Amino acid sequence: MATPRGDVFAVARIAGIQAAKKTSDLIPLCHPLLLSSVKVLLQAEGEDCVQITASCKLAGQTGVEMEDRKSTR
């Protein structure tokens, strides 16, 4: 979604990826994880709604629920 000031979805996608990487700094008691992949998909639904889908992957033995949630906020 382009505006005169740039691509809004590209900026939002990068912000989501950065948020997933920084989750342990942003949420108390959340431990850092070595993420191998973060994907943030944005899709316009009408003029005033955006659907955001985020997914994270890692090679560790723990879940990535907090990182996945943070990337969509």
Secondary structure, DSSP 8 states (H G I E B T S, - for coil): -EETTEEHHHHHHHHHHHHHHTHHHHSTT-----EEEEEEEEEE-SSS-EEEEEEEEESSSS--HHHHHHTT-
